[in-house]
Amino acid sequence: MLDILVGSEALGYRKLFDGSQADTRLTALEILQIGVRIRGLQAAGVALGPLAVVIPDDKYPLLSRVLGILATPRRPMRIFNRTSQARKWLETAAVLESMPAA
């Protein structure tokens, strides 16, 4: 997924990751490696746009470290437990103002 976002130069735009119904076989270390890769993109100067992440409450302990890594770059990011809340936040003026010019 990251390769596609990088290749299409879409990382600067709003994204909603809906993991509300997801389960994973990834280990905590594998999830952390994804977060490290995303931080590497930011360190390379890739602009990261707003990100809304939807996860069930029971997955937060597993994902909390990588979510912290994702939140560190200077970009709007919030975590939700309902997709409708995430979509509403992505439509706020603050999020829309952070978008790259068309």
Secondary structure, DSSP 4 states (H G I P E B T S, - for coil): -HHHHHHTT-TTS-EEEE-TT------HHHHHHHHHHHHHHHHTT-----EEEE--GGGHHHHHHHHHHHHSSSS-EEEESSHHHHHHHHTSHHHHHTSPP-
